[in-house]
């Protein structure tokens, strides 16, 4: 379970970048919702400790429990479906006493670990119909449970994550291009049909969010309201920003024109208070963290380690892109947290656990000749 590692192989650079991004998040949350800042601070401390502990546990040992992790993940998602608590029209949380968490966030990390081991065990037959079919079925089950909550945004992230995992696992590029040739027009057709008024593929709320993105003027006081105000907030920050916890009357945040500022629209707070420079810092950290995870994946000792590194890098990149895309109105409103920045202890702890595995992959990396 524990091995002897050389401290010089520890990826302190990755750990420090993750902590730096989390500190930015603590500051931004303190400005968006002061009462939540202390909880986020304690969450970061706990996350760093858990990340450090996991980073010294041999990931190969934990991956032996991959089927247990998969079944446990499905059990939690089914429990949400049956017993989950409702909030904002979605049933995504499990309440156990005073403890409340969101299984769809932990599902992202569990699926990376599960497929890392499964694909490594079936590496030689990965490009066969049987194994690819098994992989599709095994991602379809948790995906359907997440989509049913309803959580369209997380279900999209799961699909993107699955693509990254399969690519890192070594799926044939011929197969990839063949699937894309069919999938792209199929997705366009599905979206077109889903936007029809009588279609039940999307909920009314999801359909209106997409329509608000296409025609924001028509929905400026309803479904496009948050995103339009988010863009105003970011633009008003200009180069230097208005200052941390400023008292300006013209502040979009201070006027309470942005709801969910501490979660989905935390980037709006950063853009307004820290300006273009602060926004670039956050985007830069997300980008470099993703690249570092991919760099770790390239040095991994086996396929499982490669998938863990690439999966975590892909997760941070995709989720970061979606969150910032929504805040800047280049994407429809999806409702995803900004990795390591948005308030949400389940998301935060899940990401720190995932980074702990990446750090252990780096400790066991192949030595350069």
Secondary structure, 3 states (H helix, E strand, C coil): CECCCCHHHCCHHHHHHHHHHHHHHHHHHHHHCHHHHHHHHHHHHHHHHHHHHHHCECHHHHHCCHHHHHHHHHHHHHHHHHHCEEECCEEEEEEECCEEECHHHHHHHHHHHHHHHHHHHCHHHCCCHHHHHHHHHHHHHHHHHHHCCCCHHHHHHHHHHHHHHHHHHCCCHHHHHHHHHHHHHHHHHHHHHHCCCCCCCCCHHHHHHHHHHHCCCCCCCCCCHHHHHHHHHHHHHCCCCCCCCCCCCCCCCCCCCCCCCCCCCHHHHHHHHHHHHHHHHHHHHHHHHHHHHHHHHHHCCCHHHHHHHHHHHHHHHHHHHHHHHHHCCCCCCCCCCCCCCCCCHHHHHHHHHHHHHHHHHHHCCCCCC
